[in-house]
Amino acid sequence: MEIRRDFYLDKLIKRKNNGLIKVITGIRRCGKSYLLNNLFYHHLLESGVDTDHIIRFAFDSADDLYLIGESLIQMEKEKRGVDPEKFMAYIRSKVVGEEMYYLLLDEIQMLDCFEAVLNGYLRKDNMDVFVTGSNAKLLSKDIATEFAGRGDEVHMYPLSFAEFMTIYSGDKYMGLSEYMLYGGIPLVVLREGANDKAVALQNLFNEIYLRDITKRNRVKNIGELEDLLNILSSAIGSPTNPEKLKNTFKTVKKSRITSATIKKYLDYFEDSFLIESAQRYDIKGKAYIETPKKYYFSDLGLRNARINFRQFEQTHSMENVIYNELRMRGYSVDVGVIPIAEKDKNGKVTRKKLEVDFVCNMGSVRYYIQSAYSLPDETKRTQEIRPFRKIDDSFKKIVITKDIVQPYYDDYGILTVNIYDFLLDPQTLEK
């Protein structure tokens, strides 16, 4: 069954022949290779490009490496990547004449000196280069430095809920329940039955993500790293920092792990795109607060698999889904903080901080968003919109709820929408 990824395919099509290296990043198994080597490849064919002018090469494929005289086993033994000279010789043998050639290169970080190789191809007018990779430090960082503005990143996420529903046979209500439990990794979504999905997720976590992180970063104390993953999995959307996590380890695990080590492990998780962090932003002071941050999983299924599907809090899961959807749509997303001073019943002034779940920015557009699983009565609604009432700017304020309600504005100009409309209609926030 083919899963259309038109949102990302359109991004690649618009970037064709723009003189930049197109870099598709994202967590492993989110669909990068399928997007590049199937969907985009067939687009090129349908656009009239000859097959011999499309060069596909996967650096993690034993068959492709054999073509250039390389071996995955040998590379592993020698602790090195693919020999760039062998690869470049192969490309030279394929490029004949001055017509445009399209290079579709998978898992480029496995090629030694890939920055220099790709920069060399940029100087050729008849080469349009598209690459995938799974590591933020090797790619996103180098796009800015090594490519000096000549890299064009397309970040890919697991299936959005809208993409998920294109192949789900049930209604949107059961669909969201399953999506929040098993996530949007394509190969998991295509599995039949709850047990098969759960096993697939656990295998992916242990055999792909965890192994990749520990191997790439040469982690010695794997137990500590796994413990940190468990803590993060049990507390998605909760503000934390390395110091707080260190104290948790000390209390619960009787561990002497340092906050510096924890910071390093958190960076490893973010570099692999397993999690993302949202910074706290003082809305009134218009300044970022360095710590604590909130952490969200790129795929909820992986998070749930990590804790053996034992903790399934709908409130936090819904918040994670909203965060991922906003990031997929291209917003930068922060956690809003509003310092206030109020008098108690005794006339004593108390200072506290109210929180806005998400402050979303894209260009000149800003939305303030609260995730409210349920709004059973006016008391709960008043509680949810209280932070909005303390914001004195004119940017749009939105409550997203799982309750089945038609979109409506209240007397304060605050929009309430249900999560199904939000996830399935990208224009909902603009209405």
C-alpha positions in Angstrom: 0.0 0.0 0.0 1.4 3.4 -1.0 1.3 6.2 1.5 1.3 9.6 -0.3 3.6 12.2 1.2 2.5 15.1 -1.0 3.3 17.7 1.6 7.0 16.8 1.4 7.0 15.8 -2.3 5.7 19.3 -3.2 8.6 20.8 -1.2 11.2 18.8 -3.3 9.5 19.6 -6.6 9.6 23.3 -5.8 13.3 23.0 -5.0 14.3 21.3 -8.3 17.2 23.0 -10.1 17.5 25.8 -7.5 21.3 25.5 -7.4 21.3 24.2 -3.8 21.9 20.8 -2.2 18.5 19.5 -1.0 19.0 17.8 2.3 16.1 15.7 3.6 16.5 15.1 7.4 14.4 13.3 9.9 14.3 10.4 12.3 15.2 7.0 10.9 12.3 5.1 9.3 10.1 8.2 8.9 10.0 7.7 5.1 12.9 9.8 3.8 14.2 7.1 1.5 10.7 6.3 0.2 10.1 10.0 -0.5 13.3 10.4 -2.4 13.7 7.0 -4.2 10.1 6.3 -5.0 7.8 9.3 -4.9 10.3 11.9 -6.1 12.0 9.4 -8.5 8.6 8.7 -10.2 7.9 12.4 -10.4 11.1 12.9 -12.3 10.2 10.0 -14.7 6.7 11.5 -15.2 8.3 14.9 -15.9 10.2 13.4 -18.8 13.6 12.7 -17.2 15.4 9.7 -18.7 16.2 6.9 -16.2 19.9 7.1 -17.1 19.9 10.7 -15.9 18.7 9.8 -12.5 21.5 8.3 -10.3 20.3 6.7 -7.1 22.8 5.5 -4.5 22.2 4.4 -0.9 25.2 4.4 1.3 23.7 1.9 3.7 22.9 -0.6 0.9 25.3 -3.5 0.5 24.3 -3.9 -3.1 25.0 -0.2 -4.0 28.4 -0.3 -2.1 29.4 -3.4 -4.1 29.1 -1.3 -7.3 31.9 0.9 -6.1 34.0 -1.9 -4.5 33.0 -1.1 -0.9 31.8 -3.5 1.8 29.6 -2.7 4.9 31.5 -5.4 6.8 34.9 -4.0 5.9 33.8 -0.5 6.8 32.6 -1.7 10.1 35.9 -3.4 10.8 37.9 -0.4 9.8 35.6 2.1 11.7 35.3 4.3 8.6 32.8 5.6 6.1 32.6 5.1 2.4 35.7 6.0 0.4 34.8 9.3 -1.4 37.3 8.7 -4.3 35.5 5.4 -5.1 32.1 7.1 -5.0 33.2 10.0 -7.2 34.7 7.7 -9.7 31.4 5.9 -10.0 29.5 9.2 -10.5 32.0 10.3 -13.2 31.4 7.0 -15.1 27.6 7.7 -15.1 27.6 11.4 -16.1 28.0 11.7 -19.8 27.4 15.0 -21.7 26.0 18.3 -20.5 22.3 17.4 -19.9 20.9 17.7 -16.4 21.5 14.7 -14.0 19.7 14.1 -10.8 21.7 12.6 -7.9 19.4 10.9 -5.2 21.8 10.0 -2.4 20.5 8.1 0.7 22.1 8.3 4.2 24.9 10.7 3.0 26.5 10.9 6.4 28.0 7.4 5.8 30.2 9.0 3.0 33.6 10.3 4.3 34.2 14.0 3.5 30.6 14.2 2.2 30.7 18.0 2.6 33.6 18.4 0.2 32.1 16.0 -2.3 28.7 17.7 -2.3 30.3 21.1 -2.6 32.2 19.8 -5.7 28.9 18.8 -7.3 27.5 22.2 -6.6 30.0 23.7 -9.1 28.6 21.5 -11.9 25.7 23.1 -13.8 24.3 19.8 -14.9 23.9 18.2 -11.4 21.0 18.6 -9.2 21.7 16.9 -5.8 19.1 15.5 -3.3 20.4 13.7 -0.2 18.9 12.1 3.0 20.4 11.8 6.4 19.4 10.9 9.9 21.8 12.9 12.1 21.3 16.5 12.9 24.9 17.3 13.8 26.2 15.8 10.6 23.7 17.6 8.4 21.8 20.5 9.8 24.8 22.1 11.4 27.0 21.5 8.4 24.4 23.0 6.0 25.1 26.3 7.7 28.8 26.0 7.9 30.3 23.8 5.2 27.7 24.7 2.5 27.7 28.4 3.3 24.1 29.0 2.4 24.1 26.5 -0.5 22.2 23.8 1.5 18.4 23.6 1.5 17.0 21.5 4.3 13.6 19.7 4.2 12.9 18.2 7.6 10.6 15.2 7.5 8.4 13.8 10.3 6.6 10.5 10.7 3.1 10.4 9.3 0.9 13.3 10.3 -2.6 12.4 11.4 -4.0 13.6 8.1 -1.5 11.3 6.2 -2.3 8.5 8.6 -6.0 8.8 7.9 -5.5 8.4 4.1 -4.9 4.7 4.7 -6.8 4.1 8.0 -10.0 2.2 7.4 -12.0 3.4 10.5 -13.4 6.8 11.5 -11.3 9.8 12.7 -12.2 9.2 16.4 -10.9 5.6 16.5 -8.1 6.8 14.1 -6.8 9.4 16.6 -6.9 6.9 19.4 -4.7 4.4 17.4 -2.5 7.2 16.2 -1.8 8.5 19.7 -1.0 4.9 20.8 1.1 3.6 18.0 2.3 6.7 16.3 3.1 7.4 12.6 6.2 5.4 11.6 5.1 4.1 8.2 6.2 0.5 8.6 4.4 0.3 12.0 1.2 1.9 10.6 1.2 -0.7 7.8 1.4 -3.6 10.3 -1.8 -5.5 11.1 -2.9 -6.0 14.7 -2.0 -4.4 18.0 0.6 -7.0 19.0 2.5 -6.7 15.6 2.6 -2.9 15.9 3.8 -3.0 19.5 6.6 -5.6 18.7 7.7 -3.6 15.6 8.0 -0.4 17.7 10.0 -2.1 20.5 12.3 -3.7 17.9 12.8 -0.4 16.2 13.6 1.4 19.4 16.1 -1.2 20.6 17.7 -2.3 17.2 17.7 1.0 15.3 17.4 4.1 17.5 19.1 3.1 20.7 21.8 1.1 18.9 22.4 4.0 16.5 22.7 6.6 19.3 25.0 4.5 21.5 27.3 3.4 18.6 27.5 6.8 17.0 28.3 8.6 20.2 30.4 5.8 21.8 28.2 5.7 24.9 29.8 3.6 27.6 27.2 3.6 30.3 24.2 2.5 28.2 22.2 1.8 31.4 22.2 5.5 32.4 21.2 6.6 28.9 18.3 4.1 28.9 17.2 5.3 32.3 17.1 8.9 31.1 15.0 7.8 28.1 12.6 6.2 30.5 12.3 9.3 32.6 11.7 11.5 29.6 9.1 9.0 28.3 7.2 9.1 31.6 7.2 12.9 31.7 6.5 14.2 28.2 5.6 17.9 28.2 6.9 18.4 31.7 9.4 21.2 32.2 12.8 19.9 33.2 16.6 20.5 33.0 19.8 18.5 33.5 20.0 19.6 37.1 16.5 18.4 38.0 17.1 15.2 36.1 20.3 14.7 38.0 18.4 15.0 41.3 15.9 12.4 40.0 18.7 10.0 39.3 20.2 10.6 42.7 16.9 10.0 44.5 15.4 7.1 42.4 18.5 5.4 41.0 21.0 6.3 43.7 23.2 7.4 40.7 26.0 9.9 40.7 25.5 10.9 37.1 26.4 14.5 36.5 24.2 17.2 34.9 26.9 17.6 32.2 26.5 13.9 31.2 22.7 14.3 31.2 23.0 17.4 29.0 25.2 15.4 26.6 22.7 12.5 26.5 19.8 14.9 25.8 21.8 16.4 22.9 22.3 12.8 21.5 18.5 12.3 21.6 17.9 15.6 19.8 20.6 15.0 17.3 19.0 11.7 16.3 15.6 13.5 16.0 14.1 11.2 18.6 13.0 14.1 20.7 12.6 17.8 20.3 12.9 20.5 23.0 10.7 23.6 23.4 12.2 26.6 25.1 10.3 28.8 27.6 9.5 32.3 26.4 8.6 35.2 28.6 5.7 36.7 26.6 5.7 40.0 28.5 9.5 40.4 28.8 9.9 39.2 25.2 12.9 37.1 26.2 13.8 33.4 26.3 14.3 31.6 29.6 17.2 29.2 29.3 15.9 26.5 31.5 13.8 24.4 32.1 12.7 23.1 28.7 9.9 20.8 27.7 10.7 17.7 25.6 8.4 16.0 23.1 8.8 12.8 21.2 8.9 12.9 17.4 6.8 9.8 17.4 4.4 8.9 20.2 4.4 5.2 19.3 8.1 5.1 20.1 7.6 6.8 23.4 4.8 4.4 24.3 6.9 1.4 23.3 9.7 2.6 25.5 7.5 2.4 28.6 5.8 -0.8 27.4 2.5 1.0 26.8 1.9 1.2 30.5 1.4 5.0 30.8 -1.0 6.4 28.3 -2.1 9.8 29.5 -4.4 11.3 26.9 -3.7 14.8 28.1 0.0 14.7 27.6 -0.3 12.6 24.4 -2.6 15.1 22.9 -0.2 17.9 23.7 2.6 16.0 22.0 0.5 15.4 18.9 -0.3 19.1 18.7 3.3 20.0 19.1 4.4 17.7 16.3 1.7 18.9 14.0 2.8 22.6 14.5 6.4 21.7 13.9 5.5 19.7 10.8 3.7 22.7 9.4 6.8 24.8 9.8 6.2 26.8 13.0 8.8 27.5 15.6 7.2 26.4 18.8 8.0 27.7 22.3 6.3 27.4 25.7 4.9 30.7 26.8 5.4 32.1 30.4 3.5 35.1 31.8 4.8 36.5 35.1 1.9 38.0 37.1 1.4 39.6 40.5 -1.9 39.1 42.4 -3.3 40.0 45.7 -4.7 37.1 47.8 -7.8 37.3 50.0 -5.6 38.9 52.8 -4.3 41.6 50.5 -0.8 40.1 50.2 0.8 40.3 46.8 1.9 37.0 45.4 4.0 36.4 42.3 3.4 33.5 40.0 3.8 32.4 36.4 1.0 31.3 34.1 1.8 29.1 31.2 0.7 29.1 27.5 1.2 25.6 26.1 2.5 26.8 22.7 3.7 30.1 21.3 3.9 29.5 17.5 5.7 31.7 15.1 6.2 31.6 11.3 7.4 34.9 9.8 5.0 37.6 10.9 2.3 35.1 12.0 2.0 34.2 15.7 -0.5 32.0 17.5 -1.0 31.3 21.2 -2.4 27.8 21.7 -3.7 26.0 24.7 -4.2 22.2 24.6 -7.3 21.3 26.7 -8.2 17.7 26.6 -11.7 18.4 27.8 -13.8 21.5 28.6 -16.6 20.0 30.7 -17.8 23.3 32.2 -17.3 27.0 32.3 -14.9 26.7 35.3 -12.5 24.6 33.3 -12.7 26.9 30.3 -12.1 29.9 32.5 -9.0 28.2 33.9 -7.7 27.4 30.4 -8.1 30.9 28.9 -6.8 32.7 32.0 -3.3 33.0 30.6 -4.7 34.5 27.4 -6.5 37.2 29.3 -3.1 38.4 30.6 -1.6 38.8 27.1 -2.1 42.4 25.9 -1.1 41.9 22.2 -3.4 41.3 19.3 -2.1 37.9 18.1 -4.6 35.1 17.7 -5.4 33.0 20.8 -6.7 29.4 20.3 -7.9 26.6 22.5 -7.7 23.1 21.0 -9.9 20.5 22.7 -10.8 16.9 22.1 -14.5 17.8 22.8 -16.6 17.7 19.6 -17.4 21.3 19.1 -17.9 23.5 16.1 -15.2 26.3 15.9 -16.3 29.4 17.7 -15.0 32.7 19.1 -15.9 33.8 22.6 -16.4 37.4 23.8 -12.7 37.8 24.3 -11.9 36.9 20.7 -10.5 33.5 21.7 -11.1 30.7 19.1 -12.0 27.2 20.3 -11.5 24.3 17.8 -11.6 20.5 18.2 -8.4 18.5 17.6 -9.9 16.6 14.7 -10.5 19.8 12.7 -7.1 21.1 13.7 -5.2 18.0 12.5 -7.2 17.4 9.3 -7.6 21.0 8.1 -4.4 23.1 7.9 -6.6 26.2 7.5 -8.5 25.8 10.8 -6.3 28.2 12.7 -6.7 30.9 10.1 -10.5 30.8 10.0 
